[in-house]
Amino acid sequence: MPITVEGGAWKKGRRARVHKTFLVGPSAISLPVELAFLMERVEKQDIATVQLVTDQMRNEAANKAAAGVAGGLLLGPVGLIAGVVMGRGSRSHLVILQLADGRSALLKCDPDELGGLLSLGAGQRSPM
């Protein structure tokens, strides 16, 4: 399964792509914009955080009145979507990508793509 955008600042339902180099590993990610097949390339240094949405996060949200509302309170607008998507129950993983400029995306990927996504957040810094 490819990496897909589930919510946030980029086109929902479209594929994202991690750029890997032989010696360095993941160096950037391309995310779909609203126009046709255009992609925005985001370099690793422009990524503030990459966070895996865990079962613990999902359980904390489920213990509240509604998973979507709780997700919104815990994780912001992207959390609303995370609560709904996590409820589907599949082998895929959800990852929250936060850029230094404040934009964020909720990405869904399979276990094979997870390592590349998470390594984009190595050396993370706080968002502006």
C-alpha positions, 0 to 999 in steps of 0.5 A, spaced: 500 500 500 502 506 498 503 512 503 496 516 502 494 523 505 488 522 510 487 529 512 491 536 513 494 541 509 494 537 502 490 533 498 486 528 501 486 521 498 492 522 494 499 518 494 505 521 498 512 519 496 518 519 500 525 520 497 530 516 499 538 516 497 542 511 497 547 513 502 543 518 506 536 514 506 530 518 506 531 526 505 524 529 503 517 527 502 512 529 496 505 531 498 500 532 493 497 539 492 490 541 490 492 542 482 491 536 478 498 531 479 502 536 482 506 535 488 510 539 493 517 537 495 518 538 503 525 537 505 527 533 511 530 539 514 523 543 514 520 537 518 519 539 525 516 532 527 513 525 525 509 522 530 506 515 530 499 514 532 499 509 537 494 504 540 495 508 546 493 515 543 487 511 540 485 508 547 485 515 550 481 518 545 476 512 545 475 513 553 472 520 551 465 522 549 467 521 542 473 519 539 473 524 533 472 530 538 477 527 543 482 526 537 481 533 536 482 535 543 489 531 543 492 532 536 488 538 533 484 538 527 488 532 524 486 528 530 479 529 528 481 525 522 485 520 526 480 518 531 475 516 525 481 513 521 484 509 527 477 506 528 477 502 521 482 497 524 487 495 519 494 493 518 496 500 516 499 505 520 497 513 521 503 518 522 502 525 523 507 529 520 508 537 522 512 542 518 516 547 521 511 552 518 505 549 522 502 545 517 501 538 518 498 532 515 495 525 517 498 520 513 496 512 512 502 507 510 503 500 511 509 497 515 514 497 509 513 504 508 513 506 516 520 506 517 522 511 511 516 516 514 519 516 521 526 517 519 524 523 516 523 526 523 530 524 526 533 530 529 526 533 530 525 540 532 519 544 535 514 547 530 514 554 530 
